Amino acid sequence: MSTLFIEVSGLYLTCHEPVSPAVVVREKVVLDACQVSLAAGIRVGMSAGQARAILHELTGFSFDSSLYEEASACWLNRLCAVSDSVEMVSPHQAYVDLTGHPDPFLTALEVCSSLPFEYRGAVSACRWVAQALAPASGLLHFPQPFAALAECGLDKLAPVEMSVRERLAFLGYRKIKEIQGLSLATLKSQFGLYGLTIRQAAMGMLHEPVVGNYPPCSISRRLTFDGLCSDSSAVALGLERLARELACALSEGDQEAKGLELFVEGEAGERSLRRQFGRALNSALRFRMALLQLWADMAVAEGVVRLRAVAHEVGAASRRQVSLSGLVDREESLPSEAVDRLSRKYGSSVVVAGSSVKVPRRKEVLRVLRATTGWY
């Protein structure tokens, strides 16, 4: 597992009027600052009051998420080119799952170097380690979190509550390597079961998966061929595999899609085609037919390196209620029709209204006893 944490700077101010010095403020905290403000000593994360105390002529812009959608999409879309799981934390921060890439750091370096903003980030097996150890600028790689955390202070131990970190500092521990040297029994004797969390965090564990949420309401899957593929039958099998994976992902969440987009990367670059479909896409067969239709419409005449399919407008599946008898499949059918069928076949005494079912007195007494005392 490899996770990239990436944070860009300068995104918010590009969406406001070009004035200087200026900052963008969210909940009375500086979120972005221009070069003049940074040179004067203003830092991201500083309170707005402190920033104004440094520069009285400072112009402050309030955070407005609607203004940053286009700018955030400009760099987040580039991350989608290398991963199907991009988790946007805020318009300027994101996690990217790079699992499966032969060299995750090289992939991260290539995609980050193409971003239109200044950035800072890190690649690690654990997402919280990547964020905690990300440098002030540039990109670093931490393949072994245990060794990378050893010389850090307790402020980098993000999964551990602040009150517990303060208690550890009070006990004389200043660096994470000192916590790594403690046994689990020692930590449990001081912090109870929470000692396990402390030890796992100090060891660089507590892995959390990247939960893809960008692009919103979409699911993406990709297939990379071993070299350049010019065999149409192999491409068709690849599209069938993507169809199965998309259908499986949607069925797990009981969802369906209304749109589909196919990306084809060849020798001349990447091409894409998107369509909306009248019938919802919720099965492997429908996805397969839709992908084959998109492939035919694109009329690709060159070899293919990579295929990527993105299901758009993903939402909860809309299903009709199945009739009681299992024989009536008309939308206008009423439950009474199904009841009549059962009555004619098995007798009128088979179907009984729920209000007519006699509850044994023993059960009624137990219900009253539980309602009054809370136990049987």
C-alpha positions in Angstrom: 0.0 0.0 0.0 1.3 3.4 -1.0 -0.5 6.7 -0.3 0.4 10.2 -1.6 -0.5 13.2 0.4 -0.4 16.4 -1.7 -1.1 20.0 -0.8 -0.9 22.9 -3.2 -0.4 26.6 -2.3 -1.6 29.7 -4.0 -4.9 28.2 -5.2 -7.3 30.4 -3.3 -5.7 33.8 -4.1 -5.7 33.1 -7.8 -9.5 33.1 -7.6 -9.7 36.6 -6.0 -8.7 40.1 -7.1 -4.9 40.5 -7.6 -4.2 42.8 -4.6 -1.2 42.8 -2.3 -0.7 42.1 0.6 -3.6 39.7 0.8 -4.7 36.5 2.5 -7.7 34.1 2.4 -9.3 33.5 5.8 -11.5 30.6 6.9 -12.9 30.5 10.4 -10.5 33.3 11.4 -7.5 31.2 10.3 -5.2 32.1 7.4 -5.6 29.6 4.6 -3.5 31.2 1.9 -1.2 34.2 1.7 0.6 36.1 -1.1 4.4 36.4 -1.4 4.4 39.9 0.2 2.5 38.5 3.2 4.8 35.5 3.6 7.8 37.8 3.4 6.4 39.9 6.2 6.1 36.8 8.5 2.5 35.8 7.9 2.1 32.0 7.8 -0.7 29.6 6.8 -2.5 28.4 9.9 -1.9 31.7 11.7 -5.0 33.5 13.2 -6.4 36.4 11.2 -5.8 38.7 14.2 -2.1 37.9 14.3 -1.8 38.5 10.6 -3.4 41.9 10.8 -1.1 42.8 13.7 1.8 42.1 11.4 0.4 44.0 8.4 -2.2 46.6 9.1 -2.9 47.2 5.4 -3.6 43.5 4.8 -6.6 42.6 2.6 -8.5 39.6 3.8 -10.8 37.5 1.5 -13.3 35.2 3.1 -13.3 31.5 2.1 -16.0 30.8 -0.5 -16.0 27.2 -1.7 -18.0 28.0 -4.9 -15.2 30.2 -6.1 -12.6 27.5 -6.1 -14.3 24.6 -7.9 -12.7 25.3 -11.3 -9.2 25.9 -9.8 -9.4 22.7 -7.7 -10.6 20.6 -10.6 -7.6 21.9 -12.6 -5.1 20.0 -10.4 -7.3 17.2 -9.0 -8.2 15.9 -12.5 -4.5 15.4 -13.1 -4.3 13.1 -10.0 -7.1 11.0 -11.5 -4.9 10.2 -14.4 -2.7 8.0 -12.1 -5.2 6.6 -9.6 -8.9 5.5 -9.3 -9.0 6.5 -5.6 -8.5 10.3 -5.1 -9.8 11.6 -1.8 -10.2 15.4 -1.7 -9.9 16.7 1.8 -10.2 20.4 0.8 -9.8 22.3 -2.4 -6.0 22.4 -1.8 -5.4 19.0 -0.2 -5.9 15.4 -1.3 -4.9 11.8 -0.7 -4.1 9.5 -3.7 -3.9 5.7 -3.6 -0.8 4.7 -5.6 -1.1 1.0 -4.8 -0.2 -1.1 -7.8 2.3 1.2 -9.4 5.7 -0.3 -9.7 7.4 2.9 -8.4 4.9 5.0 -6.5 7.3 7.8 -5.7 8.3 8.2 -9.4 4.6 8.2 -10.4 3.9 10.8 -7.7 6.9 12.9 -8.8 5.7 12.9 -12.4 2.1 13.9 -11.6 3.1 16.5 -9.1 5.6 18.2 -11.4 2.8 18.8 -13.9 0.6 20.6 -11.4 0.0 24.4 -12.0 0.6 25.3 -8.4 3.5 25.1 -5.9 3.1 21.9 -3.8 4.3 19.9 -0.9 3.7 16.3 -0.2 5.0 12.9 0.7 4.5 9.2 -0.2 4.2 6.5 2.5 2.5 3.3 3.3 0.4 5.1 5.9 -1.6 8.2 5.0 -1.2 10.0 8.3 2.6 9.5 8.1 2.6 11.0 4.6 0.8 14.1 5.9 2.7 14.4 9.1 6.2 14.2 7.5 5.4 16.2 4.3 8.1 18.9 3.9 7.5 22.6 3.5 7.9 22.3 -0.2 8.6 19.5 -2.7 8.0 15.8 -2.4 9.6 13.1 -0.1 9.3 9.4 0.1 9.0 7.4 3.4 9.0 3.7 2.5 9.8 2.8 6.1 7.6 4.8 8.5 9.2 3.3 11.6 12.7 4.8 10.8 11.3 8.0 9.5 9.3 8.7 12.7 12.1 7.9 15.1 13.8 11.3 15.2 10.5 13.3 15.1 8.9 15.0 18.1 5.6 14.0 19.6 3.9 16.7 17.6 4.1 14.4 14.6 2.2 11.6 16.3 -1.1 12.7 14.8 -3.3 9.7 15.6 -2.6 10.1 19.3 -4.8 12.6 21.2 -3.2 15.9 22.2 -3.9 15.3 25.9 -2.1 11.9 25.7 0.9 13.5 23.9 1.0 16.2 26.6 1.0 13.5 29.3 3.8 11.6 27.5 5.8 14.8 27.4 5.2 15.3 31.1 6.5 11.8 31.7 9.8 12.8 30.0 9.4 11.5 26.5 10.4 14.0 23.8 10.9 11.9 20.7 9.0 9.2 19.0 12.0 6.8 19.1 11.6 6.8 23.0 8.0 5.7 22.6 9.1 3.0 20.1 11.5 1.6 22.8 8.6 1.1 25.3 6.9 -2.3 25.6 3.2 -2.7 25.1 2.8 -3.8 28.7 4.4 -0.5 29.9 2.1 1.6 27.8 -1.0 -0.3 28.9 0.0 0.1 32.5 -0.1 3.9 32.1 -2.8 4.3 29.4 -4.9 1.2 29.5 -6.1 -0.2 26.2 -5.2 3.1 24.5 -1.6 2.1 25.0 -2.0 -0.2 21.9 -3.0 2.8 19.8 0.1 4.7 21.0 2.4 1.9 20.2 0.9 1.3 16.8 1.2 5.0 15.9 4.8 5.2 17.1 5.6 2.2 14.9 4.1 3.9 11.8 1.1 1.7 11.6 -2.7 2.4 11.9 -3.2 2.2 8.1 -6.4 3.8 6.7 -7.5 3.3 3.1 -8.0 6.2 0.7 -11.7 6.8 0.3 -12.2 8.0 -3.2 -14.6 11.0 -3.4 -13.3 12.8 -6.5 -14.7 13.3 -9.1 -17.9 13.4 -7.0 -20.6 10.8 -7.7 -18.3 8.7 -9.9 -16.4 5.4 -9.8 -13.3 4.8 -11.9 -11.5 1.6 -13.0 -8.5 1.2 -15.3 -6.6 -1.5 -17.2 -3.0 -1.2 -18.4 -1.7 -3.5 -21.1 1.7 -5.1 -21.2 3.1 -2.9 -23.9 1.2 -1.6 -26.9 -2.0 -3.6 -27.7 -3.3 -3.6 -31.2 -5.5 -6.8 -30.9 -9.2 -5.8 -31.0 -10.2 -9.0 -29.3 -7.8 -8.3 -26.4 -9.2 -4.8 -26.1 -12.7 -6.2 -26.0 -11.7 -8.5 -23.2 -10.2 -5.6 -21.4 -13.5 -3.6 -21.7 -15.4 -6.7 -20.4 -13.1 -6.8 -17.4 -13.7 -3.1 -16.7 -17.4 -3.6 -17.0 -17.3 -6.4 -14.4 -15.3 -4.3 -12.0 -17.6 -1.3 -12.3 -20.7 -3.4 -11.9 -19.2 -5.1 -8.8 -18.2 -1.8 -7.2 -21.7 -0.4 -7.8 -23.5 -3.6 -6.5 -21.5 -3.4 -3.2 -23.1 0.0 -2.5 -26.5 -0.9 -4.1 -25.9 1.9 -6.7 -26.3 2.6 -10.3 -24.9 5.1 -12.9 -26.5 7.2 -15.5 -23.3 8.2 -17.5 -20.2 6.6 -18.7 -16.9 7.9 -20.0 -14.1 5.9 -21.7 -10.5 7.1 -21.7 -8.1 5.5 -24.3 -4.4 6.1 -24.0 -2.4 5.3 -27.1 0.8 6.4 -28.9 -0.7 9.8 -29.8 -1.9 10.5 -26.3 -5.2 10.1 -24.4 -8.7 10.4 -25.9 -12.0 10.3 -24.2 -15.7 10.0 -25.0 -18.6 10.5 -22.6 -22.3 9.5 -23.0 -25.5 9.7 -21.0 -27.7 6.6 -21.2 -31.5 6.5 -20.9 -31.4 3.2 -18.9 -29.4 3.1 -15.7 -26.1 1.2 -15.8 -26.2 -1.4 -12.9 -25.0 -4.7 -14.4 -21.9 -6.1 -16.1 -23.9 -6.7 -19.3 -25.1 -3.1 -19.6 -21.6 -1.7 -18.8 -20.1 -4.0 -21.4 -22.5 -3.0 -24.1 -22.1 0.7 -23.3 -18.2 0.4 -23.3 -18.2 -1.4 -26.6 -20.5 1.2 -28.0 -18.1 4.0 -26.9 -15.1 2.1 -28.2 -16.8 1.7 -31.6 -17.8 5.4 -31.7 -14.2 6.5 -30.9 -12.9 4.5 -33.9 -9.4 4.0 -32.5 -7.0 3.0 -35.2 -3.8 2.9 -33.2 -2.4 0.7 -30.5 -3.7 1.0 -26.9 -1.6 1.3 -23.8 -4.3 2.0 -21.1 -8.1 1.9 -20.8 -10.0 3.8 -18.1 -13.7 3.7 -17.6 -15.5 6.2 -15.3 -19.1 5.8 -14.3 -20.7 9.2 -13.7 -23.8 10.4 -11.8 -23.6 7.4 -9.4 -26.5 7.2 -7.0 -28.8 4.9 -5.1 -30.3 2.2 -7.2 -34.0 2.6 -7.9 -35.8 -0.8 -7.8 -39.4 -1.8 -8.1 -41.0 -3.8 -5.3 -41.4 -7.4 -6.2 -45.0 -8.7 -6.0 -45.9 -11.0 -3.1 -46.7 -13.9 -5.3 -43.6 -13.6 -7.5 -45.9 -14.0 -10.5 -47.2 -10.5 -11.1 -44.5 -8.3 -12.7 -46.6 -5.3 -13.7 -46.0 -1.9 -12.2 -49.7 -1.2 -11.7 -50.3 -4.4 -9.9 -51.7 -4.1 -6.3 -50.8 -6.3 -3.3 -54.5 -7.4 -3.2 -54.0 -9.2 -6.5 -51.1 -11.3 -5.0 -53.1 -12.0 -1.9 -56.1 -13.2 -4.0 -53.7 -15.6 -5.9 -52.4 -17.1 -2.6 -55.9 -17.4 -1.2 -57.2 -19.2 -4.3 -54.3 -21.6 -4.4 -53.8 -22.4 -0.6 -57.1 -21.4 0.9 -58.5 -18.2 2.5 -57.2 -19.1 6.0 -53.5 -19.0 4.9 -53.3 -15.2 4.6 -54.0 -13.5 7.9 -53.7 -9.8 8.7 -50.9 -8.9 11.2 -53.4 -7.2 13.5 -55.3 -10.4 13.8 -52.4 -12.5 14.9 -52.8 -13.6 18.6 -49.7 -12.9 20.7 -49.1 -15.5 23.5 -49.8 -14.0 27.0 -46.3 -15.0 28.1 -44.7 -12.8 25.4 -47.0 -9.9 26.3 -45.9 -10.2 30.0 -42.2 -10.3 29.1 -42.6 -7.2 26.9 -44.2 -5.2 29.7 -41.6 -6.5 32.2 -38.7 -5.4 29.9 -40.3 -2.0 29.2 -40.6 -1.3 33.0 -37.4 -2.9 34.4 -35.1 -3.1 31.3 -34.6 -6.8 31.7 -36.4 -10.1 31.6 
